[in-house]
Amino acid sequence: MTTPRPAILLFRNDLRLSDHPALTVAAAGGKPVICLYVNDPDAPDPIGRAQLWWLHHSLAALGRQIADLSGQLVLRAGKTRDVLGDVIRATGADAVHWSRRYTPNAIAADTALKAHLNDRGIHVESHAGRYLFEPWQIATKAGTPFRVFTPFWRSCLAQLDAAPAPLPAPDASFMRDLPSETLEGWGGLPTRPNWAAGFGSLWTPGEAGAMARLDSFLDKRAQGYAQGRDFPAATNVSNLSPHLQMGEITPRQILASLRRAEVLGDVGQRDGAKFLAEVGWRDFSAYLLYHNPTLPLEEFQPKFAPFPWRDDAKDLTAWQRGQTGYPIVDAGMRELLQTGTMHNRVRMIVASFLIKHLRINWRAGLSWFHDTLLDADVASNAASWQWVAGCGADAAPYFRIFNPITQATKFDPDGTYIRQWVPEIAALPDKYLGAPWKAPSAVLQAAHVTLGMTYPHPIVDHARARTAALAAFEGLSASAENVAIGDG
Ligand SMILES: Cc1cc2nc3c(=O)[nH]c(=O)nc-3n(C[C@H](O)[C@H](O)[C@H](O)COP(=O)(O)OP(=O)(O)OC[C@H]3O[C@@H](n4cnc5c(N)ncnc54)[C@H](O)[C@@H]3O)c2cc1C
């Protein structure tokens, strides 16, 4: 009996072995599997610096997992098509499998790669796995894409129970002893300065870390999620987003574990439904991007495009560094720099502050998040920034301007979150933590706070900034109406 020719599993943002349809099909029929990761300088959607840290550790974890199964994760740098050509020539592989990617850049790259390989007689198959549903599976009765989350999600829920269960890791026969580079040689980790020094104690990249995170969330922290998820000092959120982003865990695995936890009574119906709906927002963001490929670049609602943005490098830097003088904003921006993440409630507050208080283009915020978030995702990042700006699909109305003072009082009532990230004002009484400039000078003195020295004065006045933002947005509506009248 002849040994079948090997198949290549081209890993990208799917760094796991279980519930991996591409791997399962590649290994079917006893075909030897070559596990390949290519560090491609021309990769579509280059990732940011924080995510490079995650990628390094996630690849290391995957490499160990495959080595434990007597295989090898082959690491190669170069253009994907050239590396594949080399590996195919060296091994006689006749098939390439990969998990589908959904951004416009990645779709274009993968379509071209598939045609190139097919022309050379190589079988290429792309597979699902990243989302609950493929973006073309969900549509309105008229067959058009949804633009609003609630009916989109209702349609998903109606089809959820018929969805296939997650796949176990296949019993694959992996190839080994192929030429490979080292992760260290790729230089993905920051050195001088090592701004990621704090990440290692908080995160465990890799499939095992993702599963452990999910289990501990469902065991302990999911109870009370529906309410607790809004409070940045509470521990009710899952912190699964960087794992999901790198494909170390799938939404179907999350769904299956959630259903088990609900049956066991570990997670209540309300908390479970809310958590699943948030996973649904991830699907919805990818769905929006798939059907609206310019989402990261252009306003989803074109009437917002002529907004008179301010170009102010000093204010942008103050926002990025957490030096705006608004403690809840500064806490979030510092949490981001020190941990690679930021709580969702605070992401909304800081994004609203940049767009509406500072009137700085949402694309500047999007690109800072892209570089600094461990979970940076082209679709979720773009959809969320447009949501806050009011120009997205199903977005918050433009006149909803988060008040950073009342948001702090409401969602960080005892100041735990602000005190953790803005320690220089920690000794202030709770009532002044959201707005230190309102504290009498004796109170500031007693707390060792000197505004302008130990902590900044607010860079904008809230009430004036709000009025200016509303005027700018209303100016847009007026000019849109004038265009409409003129057109008529
Ligand atoms: C301005 C802004 C930018 C954002 N950029 C990103 C991004 O680049 N990548 C990213 O994954 N999320 C982004 N989000 C969404 C959200 O803040 C994070 O997904 C969430 O904070 C991750 O924490 P968690 O895993 O503990 O979430 P949980 O509350 O435990 O939710 C579970 C999962 O659901 C998904 N999810 C939750 N909320 C959202 C949401 N609003 N939109 C899309 N998916 C969601 C995530 O995959 C998350 O891991 C952004 C939100 C805002 C306001």
Ligand as a Chemical Component Dictionary entry (heavy atoms), coordinates in Angstrom:
data_LIG
# 
_chem_comp.id                   LIG 
_chem_comp.type                 NON-POLYMER 
_chem_comp.pdbx_formal_charge   0 
_chem_comp.three_letter_code    LIG 
# 
loop_
_chem_comp_atom.comp_id 
_chem_comp_atom.atom_id 
_chem_comp_atom.alt_atom_id 
_chem_comp_atom.type_symbol 
_chem_comp_atom.charge 
_chem_comp_atom.model_Cartn_x 
_chem_comp_atom.model_Cartn_y 
_chem_comp_atom.model_Cartn_z 
_chem_comp_atom.pdbx_ordinal 
LIG C1  C1  C 0 -14.046 51.562 20.527 1  
LIG C2  C2  C 0 -14.092 50.059 20.696 2  
LIG C3  C3  C 0 -13.173 49.260 20.031 3  
LIG C4  C4  C 0 -13.220 47.863 20.160 4  
LIG N1  N1  N 0 -12.283 47.101 19.496 5  
LIG C5  C5  C 0 -12.333 45.742 19.591 6  
LIG C6  C6  C 0 -11.384 44.928 18.914 7  
LIG O1  O1  O 0 -10.505 45.411 18.192 8  
LIG N2  N2  N 0 -11.462 43.573 19.075 9  
LIG C7  C7  C 0 -12.439 42.997 19.843 10 
LIG O2  O2  O 0 -12.465 41.761 19.961 11 
LIG N3  N3  N 0 -13.376 43.739 20.465 12 
LIG C8  C8  C 0 -13.351 45.087 20.369 13 
LIG N4  N4  N 0 -14.286 45.848 21.041 14 
LIG C9  C9  C 0 -15.432 45.160 21.688 15 
LIG C10 C10 C 0 -15.289 44.820 23.177 16 
LIG O3  O3  O 0 -14.852 45.926 23.904 17 
LIG C11 C11 C 0 -14.349 43.643 23.455 18 
LIG O4  O4  O 0 -14.667 42.557 22.610 19 
LIG C12 C12 C 0 -14.487 43.170 24.902 20 
LIG O5  O5  O 0 -14.194 44.232 25.787 21 
LIG C13 C13 C 0 -13.563 42.001 25.157 22 
LIG O6  O6  O 0 -13.577 41.643 26.511 23 
LIG P1  P1  P 0 -14.104 40.229 26.982 24 
LIG O7  O7  O 0 -13.466 39.153 26.171 25 
LIG O8  O8  O 0 -13.940 40.169 28.444 26 
LIG O9  O9  O 0 -15.629 40.342 26.576 27 
LIG P2  P2  P 0 -16.924 39.573 27.117 28 
LIG O10 O10 O 0 -17.852 40.586 27.661 29 
LIG O11 O11 O 0 -16.581 38.442 27.985 30 
LIG O12 O12 O 0 -17.603 39.061 25.759 31 
LIG C14 C14 C 0 -17.317 37.783 25.172 32 
LIG C15 C15 C 0 -16.798 37.962 23.759 33 
LIG O13 O13 O 0 -17.775 38.606 22.947 34 
LIG C16 C16 C 0 -17.135 39.459 21.996 35 
LIG N5  N5  N 0 -17.599 40.836 22.207 36 
LIG C17 C17 C 0 -17.995 41.398 23.365 37 
LIG N6  N6  N 0 -18.412 42.668 23.164 38 
LIG C18 C18 C 0 -18.258 42.911 21.842 39 
LIG C19 C19 C 0 -18.521 44.045 21.013 40 
LIG N7  N7  N 0 -19.053 45.177 21.498 41 
LIG N8  N8  N 0 -18.246 43.957 19.689 42 
LIG C20 C20 C 0 -17.722 42.811 19.162 43 
LIG N9  N9  N 0 -17.476 41.699 19.905 44 
LIG C21 C21 C 0 -17.738 41.746 21.221 45 
LIG C22 C22 C 0 -15.639 39.350 22.228 46 
LIG O14 O14 O 0 -15.106 38.425 21.314 47 
LIG C23 C23 C 0 -15.564 38.844 23.658 48 
LIG O15 O15 O 0 -14.397 38.116 23.932 49 
LIG C24 C24 C 0 -14.246 47.256 20.940 50 
LIG C25 C25 C 0 -15.166 48.081 21.611 51 
LIG C26 C26 C 0 -15.084 49.464 21.499 52 
LIG C27 C27 C 0 -16.106 50.306 22.212 53 
# 
loop_
_chem_comp_bond.comp_id 
_chem_comp_bond.atom_id_1 
_chem_comp_bond.atom_id_2 
_chem_comp_bond.value_order 
_chem_comp_bond.pdbx_ordinal 
LIG C1  C2  SING 1  
LIG C2  C3  SING 2  
LIG C2  C26 DOUB 3  
LIG C3  C4  DOUB 4  
LIG C4  N1  SING 5  
LIG C4  C24 SING 6  
LIG N1  C5  DOUB 7  
LIG C5  C6  SING 8  
LIG C5  C8  SING 9  
LIG C6  O1  DOUB 10 
LIG C6  N2  SING 11 
LIG N2  C7  SING 12 
LIG C7  O2  DOUB 13 
LIG C7  N3  SING 14 
LIG N3  C8  DOUB 15 
LIG C8  N4  SING 16 
LIG N4  C9  SING 17 
LIG N4  C24 SING 18 
LIG C9  C10 SING 19 
LIG C10 O3  SING 20 
LIG C10 C11 SING 21 
LIG C11 O4  SING 22 
LIG C11 C12 SING 23 
LIG C12 O5  SING 24 
LIG C12 C13 SING 25 
LIG C13 O6  SING 26 
LIG O6  P1  SING 27 
LIG P1  O7  DOUB 28 
LIG P1  O8  SING 29 
LIG P1  O9  SING 30 
LIG O9  P2  SING 31 
LIG P2  O10 DOUB 32 
LIG P2  O11 SING 33 
LIG P2  O12 SING 34 
LIG O12 C14 SING 35 
LIG C14 C15 SING 36 
LIG C15 O13 SING 37 
LIG C15 C23 SING 38 
LIG O13 C16 SING 39 
LIG C16 N5  SING 40 
LIG C16 C22 SING 41 
LIG N5  C17 SING 42 
LIG N5  C21 SING 43 
LIG C17 N6  DOUB 44 
LIG N6  C18 SING 45 
LIG C18 C19 SING 46 
LIG C18 C21 DOUB 47 
LIG C19 N7  SING 48 
LIG C19 N8  DOUB 49 
LIG N8  C20 SING 50 
LIG C20 N9  DOUB 51 
LIG N9  C21 SING 52 
LIG C22 O14 SING 53 
LIG C22 C23 SING 54 
LIG C23 O15 SING 55 
LIG C24 C25 DOUB 56 
LIG C25 C26 SING 57 
LIG C26 C27 SING 58 
# 
